[in-house]
Amino acid sequence: METTLPVARRRGAPPPVVSYAWFTLGWTLITIVLGAVVRATHSGDGCGASWPSCDGQFFVTAQTETPRLIEFTHRSVSGLNLLFVAGLLMLVFRSLPVRHRARRTAVWSMISILIEAGLGALIVLYGWVSRDTSTPRQISVPLHLVNTLALTGLIALLVWQLRGGGTLTFARSRGARALAGLATLLVLVAATGATTSLADTLFEPESLGHGLAQDLDSSSALIVRLRVLHPLIAIVTGIVMASYVWRRLDDGVGTRPGQVVLVLLAVQAGLGSLHIVLLTPLATALMHLAVAQTLWVAFAFFAFDRLEVRDPGGLSLD
């Protein structure tokens, strides 16, 4: 059996900073799921074509119409998310030395959430919401989701570094290439999933048979005909990822996140099947998205552990 070398680790951040980073990551996941509620309920135009205000207002009353309340809630939670990431950036800069890698990651996390806010603003201001079927909307929805993966991946990396994670190596090795390939597949699954979810929202199938007929009908919208790609890519990705992770559980590197990945892959397969059988209801859609984002984060931690530089001397880095 191959000997596992100890890792070269930095000293982590104070426990309160680590806890706050975990909180920010969790809040980000909640924000992403709430965004799916907006899309699924056609509430994206609930505040009109204005941003960041809601039709020029920054508060709503209890008598507010449901679409406006949903959109306002999402904007409020998103605004808090941005503030939480900004607060995390400040905490990291105050608690860690100048050359600590977590500082750079915190900056990129801030940039990512600003991009996320910008994408959200564009979607609202250009009216790519509600029942709009335009090509820009079909492009913006998966792009929006892919950026959320960048955001949660960066915050996950920040958590890992704050807990004492060491140097990552992206040298041209089989392991690094395999992990990059798996990450790319997950991004592809997420992007096609976002497209499929949008198609289900705009062109709701009346039954499984009707949905399949829509997928195969050459006169259907392109977004509908592409719907079949998501489950196919997801199945292939799930099998490949499960096989890769399973074969590496015994070497003691990334074992815990690897186990979480395997469990979430199984749960996601069941949820995806149930989601289709039940004709894509909101409840299973939200659970499917939440598990997908959590799976991405778990895989990120697995990859970080696998890519961490091994130190024959087992010395910590200050």
Number of C-alpha atoms within 10 A of each C-alpha: 5 5 7 12 13 16 21 21 21 19 16 21 20 13 11 10 18 22 15 17 26 17 15 24 24 16 18 24 23 17 22 22 19 21 23 21 20 23 20 21 16 19 22 27 23 22 22 17 21 17 16 19 15 20 14 12 12 10 10 13 7 7 7 11 11 13 18 20 21 22 25 25 17 22 22 17 19 23 14 16 22 21 15 20 26 18 16 24 22 14 19 26 17 11 13 17 13 12 8 17 17 26 23 16 20 24 18 18 26 23 15 22 23 15 16 21 19 13 17 21 16 14 20 21 16 12 19 23 21 19 19 13 16 11 11 13 19 19 14 18 21 22 17 20 22 19 18 21 21 18 24 25 21 22 28 25 22 28 27 21 24 26 20 20 23 25 18 15 14 13 10 8 9 9 14 16 13 14 21 14 14 19 18 13 19 24 19 18 24 24 21 22 24 25 26 23 25 24 21 19 19 18 17 16 18 9 13 13 10 12 20 15 14 19 20 15 13 11 10 14 14 14 21 25 19 16 24 17 14 19 18 12 17 22 14 12 21 23 11 13 22 17 12 15 21 14 9 14 15 11 12 12 21 22 18 13 22 24 18 15 26 20 13 20 22 12 15 21 16 12 18 18 13 16 19 16 12 11 16 19 15 15 10 18 21 20 16 22 22 19 18 21 23 18 22 23 23 23 27 23 22 22 25 24 21 20 20 20 19 19 14 11 10 12 13 14 12 12
